[in-house]
Amino acid sequence: MKGRILSGIQPTGNFHIGNYFGALNQWVQLQNDYECLFCVVDLHAITTNYDPRKLLQHTREVAAAYIAAGIDEKKCIIFPQSAVASHAELGWIFSCMTPLGWLNRMTQFKEKAGKNKEKASLGLYSYPVLMAADILAYKATHVPVGEDQKQHLELCRDIAGAFNRFVKDEYFTLPEPLIQKHGARIMSLRDGTAKMSKSDPSEGSRINLKDSDEEIMQKIRKAKTDMNLFPDTFEDAKGRFEVKNLITIYALMTNQDPQSVCSQFSGGNFAPFKKALTDAIVERIAPIRNEFNRLMQDKEALDIILENGAHKAREIADVTKTQVFEYLGLYR
Ligand code: AQP
């Protein structure tokens, strides 16, 4: 094994192809080479407005999506973050070692809080500190991250360094990012400058993993393009954000590079491309969706997987927490 991986996805609703290509698809490959822990980060999901009546359902859905996409629950530890108390406990400890100046630099808080910064929760602001606790609780050596999470991982490394300096020991190793080369960012189908997001109120902005073939077809049909013809090269698509995004999605769905997609559809109008894109998405997503639906029908079996995972995760994280408490002189 090349090391230990920790990663997670928030149960904030509609699991989409951005989450799939930005995270999950990569995890499926990594599980063969690394010892993997994949959590459903429900404590992160409550940092913004959410519906408590739906959270548990969404947590199960994310776990089902992991397994449906190919994560092997026998090989990897799959668990809900809130089931392992050490995450929140270490989160508090690290928040006492994180200068405000470091958090003030985090661009995701600025994006998510938007103009309503004063009304955003303290939890949303300190979210990256809890993420650092998620990672360090398991002393993960590597963290697969989308481009947007890179800054948070750097903060995690800074926090690990600050802890090590404070206790005058190399207790934590600094986790390394594993960033995917292509398709690290899938954009909204309605606005090529905005990230495809679970919490985007526009359903048409994303392809969900559980969308029916008909829904996929409708969403691609309505996906924004522009008045020009299909570009000859991927370079020519520069500045045509929506077009570039659809080419990227097609390339990812069909395992080819964006340039060969341009060569294939060069100079044409968008109708045949959209037809091919719909077919490619359906071919790739339908088997995952069907497996997802099957798993969601047996909630008890899913809960057993989550509880078994939580049990194994606790065994690792509690050792770290105990050692951290000892270093800091906290009562145990
Ligand atoms: N559009 C995207 N393209 C590529 N990767 C993406 N990820 C998210 N959106 C895209 C990757 O998915 C993983 C899980 O993300 P998360 O749920 O922890 O938080 P997020 O990045 O905030 O995801 P969303 O979908 O945008 O959710 P909401 O709307 O709740 O904020 C991460 O690895 C992320 O990079």
Residues whose N, C-alpha, C, O or C-beta is under 5 A from the ligand:
A	BS01	AQP	G8 I9 Q10 T12 G18 N19 G22 A23 P144 V145 G146 Q149 G183 A184 R185 I186 M187 K195 M196 S197 K198 S199 D200
